[in-house]
Amino acid sequence: RTMGWREEADSAGELDPGDPSPSDPILRALAGGLRRADELAERLDSPLREVLVGLGRLEVAGLIGRDDCGGYLLGGRR
């Protein structure tokens, strides 16, 4: 089961997150407000490790950020 990421290896052998779609399940889950990674994993019925990878990719892309307590939210760091 995947989180909707296009996983293609680039020339360096790293995964390419592609262009995350607005229909990305993590982005949809965060549309309701701040969530912790474990809450997202439960809500999405996905392994925590997979959700953390998706969160990292979205954060690097600048689509999500974290608050001071480690919760994730749409947009940049708050």
C-alpha positions as MATLAB code, in Angstrom:
seq = 'RTMGWREEADSAGELDPGDPSPSDPILRALAGGLRRADELAERLDSPLREVLVGLGRLEVAGLIGRDDCGGYLLGGRR';
ca = [
       0.000    0.000    0.000;
       1.434    3.401   -0.920;
       0.661    6.948    0.148;
       0.152    8.138   -3.434;
       3.796    9.025   -4.075;
       5.388    8.405   -7.411;
       8.505    6.473   -6.504;
      11.011    6.725   -9.323;
      14.734    6.513   -8.861;
      16.692    9.454  -10.183;
      20.225    9.178  -11.524;
      21.589    9.332   -7.950;
      19.368    6.431   -6.905;
      17.186    8.494   -4.548;
      13.401    8.404   -4.523;
      11.683   11.259   -6.316;
       8.525   12.418   -4.541;
       7.263   13.902   -7.805;
       4.767   16.704   -7.543;
       2.476   15.878   -4.604;
      -1.121   16.074   -5.659;
      -3.791   17.933   -3.691;
      -5.442   14.515   -3.437;
      -2.450   13.200   -1.462;
      -3.990   11.429    1.549;
      -1.691   13.201    4.024;
      -2.539   16.632    2.610;
      -6.244   15.789    2.765;
      -5.893   14.622    6.374;
      -4.076   17.827    7.321;
      -6.777   19.995    5.729;
      -8.756   19.549    8.949;
      -5.977   21.083   11.043;
      -2.907   20.189   13.058;
      -2.152   16.478   13.482;
       0.608   14.381   15.026;
       2.264   11.672   12.917;
       0.709    8.878   14.983;
      -2.747   10.424   14.559;
      -2.231   10.587   10.812;
      -1.101    6.960   10.659;
      -4.212    5.868   12.541;
      -6.513    8.063   10.489;
      -5.000    6.839    7.216;
      -4.769    3.229    8.400;
      -1.117    3.200    7.303;
       2.115    2.194    9.006;
       3.690    5.042   10.968;
       6.979    4.595    9.106;
       5.240    5.138    5.756;
       3.431    8.221    7.047;
       6.696    9.673    8.397;
       8.339    9.221    4.974;
       5.399   10.996    3.337;
       5.499   13.797    5.896;
       9.216   14.270    5.300;
       8.718   14.543    1.563;
       5.893   17.040    1.941;
       7.933   19.075    4.409;
      10.940   19.184    2.065;
       8.585   20.285   -0.735;
       7.423   23.153    1.525;
       3.797   22.021    1.529;
       3.591   21.281    5.245;
       5.361   22.396    8.401;
       5.585   21.560   12.087;
       4.560   23.522   15.117;
       6.721   23.845   18.227;
       5.200   20.669   19.699;
       5.939   18.532   16.620;
       2.456   18.476   15.119;
       2.149   18.769   11.338;
       0.046   21.334    9.491;
      -0.448   22.655    5.990;
       1.949   25.422    4.987;
       5.313   26.268    6.483;
       6.648   26.050   10.016;
       4.635   27.928   12.649;
];
